[in-house]
Amino acid sequence: MSPTETKNRLNQNISPEGSRYLAWGISLFVTLILLISGTGLFLLSDKNIYLPFRLTNTLELIRIMHPDKYNGAALMKHAQDAVIDELDRYSGLLEKRELDRVHEEFTGSYGGIGITVVGHDYGLMIMSVREDGPAGQAGIQTGDIIIRADSTDLIEMTAYQATYLLRGPENSPVEITVVRNQMADTLRLNLIRRKLPLIHIPYAGITENKTLYIRIIDFEMGASRELKEIFDTLYLDDPDRVEQIILDLRGNPGGLLREAYRTANMFLDDGYLIVGVKGRSIWRNDEYYSSGSDITGNRPIAIIIDRGSASAAEILAGALKYAGRAILVGDTTFGKGLVQEYTELGDGTGLRLTTSRYYFEGGIFLSDPEADAVDSAVGIPPDYYFRFEESKPFPVKLENSLLLRQFAINNKNRIIQFAPFTESEPLWMEEFYHYLEKNQFEYESTITEIANLTRQLIALGGYDKTYHDAIDRIRKLAQNDDRNQFEVYKDYIKRRLYQTALESEFGTGRAYHDAVLPYREDIRFAEAILKNNDSE
């Protein structure tokens, strides 16, 4: 058969519809070839694509040729650390136990014994005990000190480090050694770890002024669901008993972006930008808008923030502030305007990598999109500034000493008897002052420290008596002011002793209800602003 006859036979066998399919097939094939060629040319033009191979080749040459014993894992670890050090402070490699902690954040639960702790001279002091946890059911009390976990002494170990010893797989055993009554009693307990849900909202309640106050300590998995359950219980059953809302985000380090989104979405009607994210690639760019309706019926909202409010906490605060839905009270937030993603590396370790910046309505970024990601962001300013007593030097020094907590726990029954503590001068206040002296608590303000240093420099410099007399007068005034701090913060000390005693005896809920809501100045300040704005 000649070529002409073959062509005619083919044309006779192909229908018009088949011709269209053939044409489409050829077009798609040509397009695919062009795409592959274009991608190949793009990859070939990107010189960075070869860098991982250079590292691999370098390691292989060292393995083959270097005379010393080859430790590829150690060399790779050094290389990874060097690379990560060039990135922003939020990116980093995660060891297995750190990656396990990330999994806890994403699942909303952990394997543990149900306590929170703080570092102590002899080990770890227990700050709170969950009634439903293994420790609570074994009789562990607030104020007990854990000195050993299994065979590991906990002296000089931070609370963060010790968490890895106290937490572990569900149903695994841990033996803890506990001392009580100022080291007089020693207990050795064998506990079985249980899967416990993370607590995101330790307290929510309604004040006498019809303010629904909610304390949110993080935005890990389940935080928005827990908040929704609170509204179902305290608000939706009887909306008339709530006129305004306060969300307390002080010290909230953040958590998951989706939890912040879900929370903000509860307080907005449809169509508001909650948060946008902008990354290097278009695949990292997105905007998240509100959907549905405001669960509160547009009731006034105040959000209490401070320097410790970060990440997802800033997303909630910024979303509601820039949507005109809430006022912010307190101090400027931390300023973490970056989003991280987590990837497992296959060897049990992981990578936490900054992938984008987030922004609010009006294109407001916390982290400058034109600057390097290593730059710290400015934070979100409050609408109404309030300086918290806890952040001032004397209360900080007092709280960090743990003496206030120890005294309150050891004398909780007598302290609780003086309720309400504001109506009289409790006898135990003088005892507490002597307790501080007995334990050699000393406070030096920055002015006193500078005066002492200047006095030493004057002595070394051989200056005349005039300078000595002048600095001594300043030093004496500063020291007198230091000694007067106990009197200045007397009301704060009484409230904190009362709160700690109640928490130790009855739990967090009773402590917030009786000692925090009625007396904490920032809550009363925010409440007054909401009332005043509503009346205008």
ABEGO torsion letter per residue (X at the ends): XBAAAAAAAAAAABBAAAAAAAAAAAAAAAAAAAAAAAAAAAAAABAAAAAAAAAAAAAAAAAAABABBBBAAAAAAAAAAAAAAABBAABBBBBAAAAAAAAAAAAGBBBBAGBBBBBBAAEBBBABBBAABAAAAAGBBBGBBBABBEABBABGBBAAAAAAAABEBBGBBBBBBBBBGGGABBBBBBBBBBBBBBBABABBBBBAAGBBBBBBABABBGAAAAAAAAAAAAAAABAAABABBBBBABGBAEEBAAAAAAAAAAABBBGBBABBBBBABAAABBBBBBBEBBAAGGBBBBBBBBAABBEAAAAAAAAAAAAGABBBBEBBBAGBABBBBBBBAGAGBBBBBBABBBBBBGGBBABBAABBAABBBAEBBBABBBBBAAABAAAAAAAAAGAAAAAAAAAAAAAAAAOBAAABBBAAAAAAAAAAAAAGBBBBBAAAAAAAAAAAAAAAAGBBAAAAAAAAAAAAAAAAAAAAAAAAAAAAAAAAAAAAAAAAAAEAAAAAAAAAAAABAAAAAAAAAAAAAAAX
